[in-house]
Amino acid sequence: MRTVKKSDCLFLYELLKERDPKYNISHKKMPNYSQHEKFVLSKPYDKWYIILKSSKEIGSIYLTKENEIGIFIKKNMQKKGIGFNVLKTLMEKNPRKRYLANINPMNKKSIRFFKNNGFKLIQYTFELEIK
């Protein structure tokens, strides 16, 4: 794991494109590259890391100022125990009394991952979007 830097913008954009948009909470549509780069360079998270395996970028994990964790690993690298190890490392490097994970209720894989790592459901959040 290493801290995100400017040269990671393209990798992070490609990683974002790999995510299924129906599971996104933070954005409803894919940003263009310029918008994405501006977001990355704004340093939106308290801690943001690139996940590495054999020196190759395979995902990212972040921790917000509100202690919310977000993690995404490239699809071809999922289900190999990497997420568990990276989550553990993140929490060891950034000790807090409490961690949160905001997950789209349709994202069953992510819900299972966090439950299997000791997280418990504490709330459902509802949204009304007026257009």
Backbone torsions as a table, in degrees:
resi	resn	phi	psi	omega
1	MET	NA	136.4	174.2
2	ARG	-142.9	156.5	-178.3
3	THR	-64.2	142.0	177.5
4	VAL	-64.2	138.9	175.5
5	LYS	-132.0	170.7	-174.9
6	LYS	-53.8	-39.3	-177.4
7	SER	-67.6	-6.7	178.6
8	ASP	-87.6	-4.8	-175.3
9	CYS	-54.1	-47.0	-177.8
10	LEU	-65.0	-45.5	177.9
11	PHE	-58.6	-46.2	-178.7
12	LEU	-64.3	-33.2	177.4
13	TYR	-68.3	-44.7	177.8
14	GLU	-62.9	-38.3	178.1
15	LEU	-64.7	-41.9	178.3
16	LEU	-63.0	-39.2	179.1
17	LYS	-64.5	-25.2	-178.6
18	GLU	-76.9	-19.9	-178.9
19	ARG	-73.3	144.8	178.1
20	ASP	-76.9	117.0	-175.6
21	PRO	-58.7	-24.6	-178.8
22	LYS	-69.4	-14.3	179.3
23	TYR	-97.9	-6.5	-176.7
24	ASN	-68.7	140.5	173.4
25	ILE	-109.8	-38.6	-171.8
26	SER	-75.4	-25.6	178.0
27	HIS	-149.5	146.5	-176.2
28	LYS	-89.3	-27.1	178.3
29	LYS	-136.4	158.2	-177.9
30	MET	-67.2	126.6	176.9
31	PRO	-72.5	160.3	171.8
32	ASN	-78.3	169.8	-174.1
33	TYR	-61.0	-39.6	-179.5
34	SER	-62.2	-43.5	177.4
35	GLN	-63.2	-42.4	-179.8
36	HIS	-62.6	-47.9	-179.1
37	GLU	-60.2	-42.5	177.9
38	LYS	-59.9	-41.9	178.1
39	PHE	-62.0	-50.5	-178.6
40	VAL	-59.3	-46.2	-177.1
41	LEU	-70.3	-16.0	177.4
42	SER	-76.4	-4.9	-178.7
43	LYS	51.0	64.6	-172.3
44	PRO	-72.4	-15.2	-175.5
45	TYR	-116.0	156.2	177.3
46	ASP	-63.8	-45.0	176.7
47	LYS	-137.2	135.7	179.8
48	TRP	-143.0	125.3	-175.2
49	TYR	-125.6	149.9	168.7
50	ILE	-92.3	133.0	177.4
51	ILE	-88.8	128.6	-177.4
52	LEU	-117.3	146.4	170.3
53	LYS	-138.1	119.2	-175.9
54	SER	52.3	46.2	178.7
55	SER	66.4	8.2	180.0
56	LYS	-107.2	135.0	179.6
57	GLU	-69.6	128.0	-179.1
58	ILE	-129.2	-3.9	-179.5
59	GLY	175.6	-173.8	175.6
60	SER	-144.7	155.9	177.3
61	ILE	-143.6	140.0	179.7
62	TYR	-136.8	163.8	176.5
63	LEU	-134.2	122.9	-179.3
64	THR	-84.1	171.8	176.3
65	LYS	-64.0	-20.9	178.3
66	GLU	-93.6	12.6	177.6
67	ASN	67.8	28.3	175.6
68	GLU	-90.4	134.4	-178.9
69	ILE	-104.0	136.2	172.3
70	GLY	-128.5	136.5	-178.3
71	ILE	-143.2	138.8	171.0
72	PHE	-146.0	129.7	178.8
73	ILE	-117.3	139.5	179.4
74	LYS	-49.2	141.6	-174.4
75	LYS	-54.5	-39.6	-177.6
76	ASN	-73.8	-5.6	179.2
77	MET	-111.5	1.4	180.0
78	GLN	-76.0	161.3	177.8
79	LYS	64.1	36.2	178.5
80	LYS	-125.1	11.6	179.9
81	GLY	82.8	1.4	-177.5
82	ILE	-67.7	-44.3	-179.0
83	GLY	-57.4	-45.2	178.8
84	PHE	-57.9	-48.7	-177.4
85	ASN	-65.9	-40.0	-179.0
86	VAL	-69.9	-40.9	177.1
87	LEU	-60.0	-45.1	178.5
88	LYS	-60.9	-44.7	179.7
89	THR	-63.7	-43.7	178.1
90	LEU	-56.4	-46.5	-177.6
91	MET	-70.1	-33.5	176.7
92	GLU	-68.0	-40.4	-179.6
93	LYS	-74.4	-24.0	-174.6
94	ASN	-132.9	69.7	-175.9
95	PRO	-64.4	133.7	176.5
96	ARG	-138.2	164.1	175.6
97	LYS	-80.0	-23.0	-174.1
98	ARG	-150.0	140.0	175.4
99	TYR	-124.6	148.5	178.6
100	LEU	-125.5	158.7	173.4
101	ALA	-143.0	113.5	176.7
102	ASN	-88.3	119.1	-173.5
103	ILE	-129.3	136.0	173.6
104	ASN	-62.4	129.7	-178.0
105	PRO	-57.8	-20.4	178.5
106	MET	-81.9	-11.3	-176.4
107	ASN	-87.6	77.3	-175.4
108	LYS	-61.5	-36.5	-179.6
109	LYS	-64.1	-42.4	-179.3
110	SER	-69.8	-40.4	177.1
111	ILE	-59.7	-46.3	179.1
112	ARG	-61.4	-42.7	180.0
113	PHE	-58.3	-51.2	-177.3
114	PHE	-68.9	-38.2	176.1
115	LYS	-61.0	-43.9	179.8
116	ASN	-65.7	-16.2	179.1
117	ASN	-106.4	21.4	171.0
118	GLY	92.3	-0.9	178.2
119	PHE	-78.4	149.9	177.2
120	LYS	-126.8	151.9	179.6
121	LEU	-69.7	129.0	179.1
122	ILE	-119.8	-17.8	-179.6
123	GLN	-164.1	160.1	167.0
124	TYR	-114.1	138.5	179.1
125	THR	-113.8	133.6	179.8
126	PHE	-111.5	151.1	-178.5
127	GLU	-132.8	141.0	170.3
128	LEU	-123.3	116.3	-178.5
129	GLU	-105.6	118.8	179.0
130	ILE	-95.3	125.6	-178.1
131	LYS	-106.4	NA	NA
